[in-house]
Amino acid sequence: MRLFIRLAVFFYILVICVIGFTALLVLAHFVDFNQYLDFLEFIYLNGKASTVAGVIVASTMLLGLAFARIILGRQEQERLIHFDNPLGRVTISLAALEDLIRRLAIHMPQVKEIRPDIVSTKKGLDVDIRLVLRSDVNIPEMTANMQDIIKRKVQDVIGSEERVNIRVHVIKIASETSTKTLGRADDDEVVSPLPFHGYRS
């Protein structure tokens, strides 16, 4: 499947480059516009040339649609996991598991914000978690505890011992800003004296 995706990317890049390079040649006057029109007229009037050009255009369109279907199918497959029950197949949306992880993080006071992203691979589930933590947090201990909780919960929900690889990215540590009310000065606050202008006679 990865080979088909690479071929699809190469195909789209090739088509875009050919169209763009041709347009640049015409716009930069490296190709005479009248010659370009003569070439198009030859393809239009010549039966064999029209057939060949039509086959090339149709093949390009069919390849583009086929590669688009492969890429979209791959993306949909990566967003689902499935297993077989005695009465039929069951599929679980990875978005549902991501929502589960967000609800777990609500009960962790150290977490201010969490953005999970899950990808299903042949080796199991890859979970990428981006965290915004509150200040004064022991990051190694807290993240290890979070990884253990999420792994056990996900395995309990999907009902299997499938490998769950959890990567945590701490993107920000929020600072708790303390506000100070304005009012009269504290008792221990030093008040600057008035400036001395000399003795009066």
Phi, psi and omega in degrees: 000321179297326178297318180295323179293320177295320177296322179296315178298316178298320180297312181295320178296319180297314181298315181296319181293319180296313180295315180294320180294320178296316179297320179295321178298319180290315183292330180272004178064024172283337176241128180294132184296326179293322176295323178297317178294322177297321178296316178294323179293323178296316179295323183289322185271331181276125184296314181294318179296321178296320179297314180297315180296320178296319178296319180295315181295315180296319179296320178297317179294317180295320178296319179298316178294320180295316180293323178297320179294322178296314182295315180295321178295323177296317179296318178295322180294323180289342181266008180225147167236152184217156173212161185256124171264165178303331182262000178148177183277143178238131177245144179236128178286136178292336176296326177294320178292324177295321176295324177299317180295321178297321179291327176295322183290339179300326183276003178257110184294340181284342185267126176264324180207144180219138177228097180273151176218123185244136176233133178268126178236177179294334182271352181140210181253129174256117182250119175253124183240126175253126189240144164244116185257158173278164182290166179059054180237133173280098190297312180301315181292317183294315181292324177296318177296318179296316179300318180294316180296314182294317180299312181295321181292316180296318179294325176293321183290314182277352173068037179207167178262035180297144182296130178237109180260119186245120176249131183246130178241113176274109185264344181197144173243110185289142178258138179270107182275129180264130180266140180245123182286142179271138181185211180287155183292151177293162182297327184269006181282136182273127179262127182290137182286167176289150179292146182274126181249015180093166178279143177266142181274000000 
